[in-house]
């Protein structure tokens, strides 16, 4: 059978194959894996890691660069409505950036 090796706080340290459950082991059929915590017989996943401001901002900055590239032709051709739309999109994205 598959068994989780857990520490005294219920943190799953490893999952192994075992003939029977020994001390510090629980049946792995409850799910989970290393890093999960077992509370009252239920496996709880770890909290997702916090992302940095740079990681959060990266996709927004890519979108802003794409908008900048799209703005060149409408500016050159005098398409004021399209330029205003792109400026509005860029402003909305800039408000989402973490400082």
Secondary structure as UniProt FT lines:
FT   STRAND          2..6
FT   TURN            8..9
FT   STRAND          11..17
FT   TURN            23..24
FT   STRAND          25..27
FT   HELIX           28..30
FT   TURN            34..35
FT   STRAND          37..39
FT   TURN            40..41
FT   STRAND          42..44
FT   HELIX           53..77
FT   HELIX           80..96
//
